[in-house]
């Protein structure tokens, strides 16, 4: 496969918000800015991307309109990867499978921090009878208010049904190790470090905080064809919950970074589905974050 290299001058648009993409890009040299509502009165800069980072991948993975405009900052060189050549790209550059996953994992990590900030502000506002600290709190989270104002008409909650449906039938393919667990088995503990992620093919897994303690809280229940534990593999984060099997004959596939190339060669769809899941998580967090900002802005009068 012959990759397409392109060079952009400062201020040139690499990707337009709202377009249906047919390719994605990796920045080779230079950097790029990410904007919402670029060129409009309410233009807002969301991020800065440096060499080695990917742009436009979510629109390809989920066939979703571009969520932002990407603008070159100075002399910027990129490689363009057509959607139809994604498989060939990974065949020739297997190390980039993990790099793209880590890129999406980093976006999840950053988006999760913004969402937690918004939730913390909401909690303080709800608990304050007279909102005495409202001014300082709003100042601290001002960037979140601006993001909501620029994106309030774009709030759409992504649906994972298609993702789960497509994953069905791939449980016997690939290089991942599949384990069978009895009910009550702890797969990993909250606070552990981990370098693997998991696909629950059959059964039920509960995710708990403070598992086994008096203040135990069940934060999620996962069913067939679910992903979990991916952030432990992609970032330096410790496990944020304890994963416990809750049904007979629970079958879980364990995937480690060193397995990814072999999995791709035997079952490319499984790697694509993991990438799609990570992209879905970014969009899911973004929607949840904007809903939180909606409540802060419209209920508590943030300007």
Steps between C-alpha positions, in 0.01 A plus 500: 500500500633842403424750774398850395712774656362853508646830615292784643602860561405695811124559510410239238211270588581130519149385602168686495247460779180332379654326198456127450858379494650244266847500657692577817842653561814459706708811564862441397645847563360819647181542696132577449221675690156347563208745480126490552303742277818608322472836323181597683442757772485229766813317379662299781839324514465151646852354480848509347634193318869425461709274275410133535134562582203388290213716381170412337504135608165509682308602188649198321454248779136589563396655166415817689526864383822683588457644850751785464711698255875429497724789396874486433728705724803593298648252252321169570564170322251214528441159355145438375357150545184422301235311697513208255876470560488485879559123494794533264643780713497278808645208305798715399520685833384254770655715775244768417210283620603559860598862428153581365341323798719702738404819315131423557574395858663838562191676366281292732726590793481874422126491434438309820686769698283774347185298575608443861570873539149580378348238732695639798370849425144370471533325835621819670222706345230250596627484859529878543168647614577852391778428249730736691807374317342505158722771352830330584372160395382627165835671446683173564294316241456785251650305211235234547223757478646631174523150355136436583385829349686415178372142484154505659328433169722196434420291808425148381530194719682227305347154489718193558250245366660484154842459660389201708315342207804521271723342765278191519655208318862604555541328838679202353729705275822672587793437728355613831488254788146399601438400862194347665414632848277383785263752661668723755843492336693827518657571161688806625490721807445872536839669530687229310731590214427306184619462144203311358144564392207260484211400278207338678361258241249308716376564853478791743771706666437760771725801551526614862666775698604410856418137430448291811487804729205656682486784246511269195334649191415318178566748220425284195380158388639369173336241275595302190735668252625776730845656534663593830839574656634674189635805683732280703658383176518837327596744776683502831169514688442251779181297485212719613274208592500132593367265230308198633329220303134459591365209294583140422719426199632851454742513207745789487768568239822653632688726258851633562693751286735232370199307366363779281698429183414128509133578567494742208654246263251228596192718559534863382137569591573449868765774498268732308227433756734587789588826323132570438425435865768746611361758256151433636626561855638841398167599347303358794708699748469812287120468496486442877731796557286731286184390681670589832600839359143546378371460856767732643435766237121489483413411862754709686518796262864475386593765249 
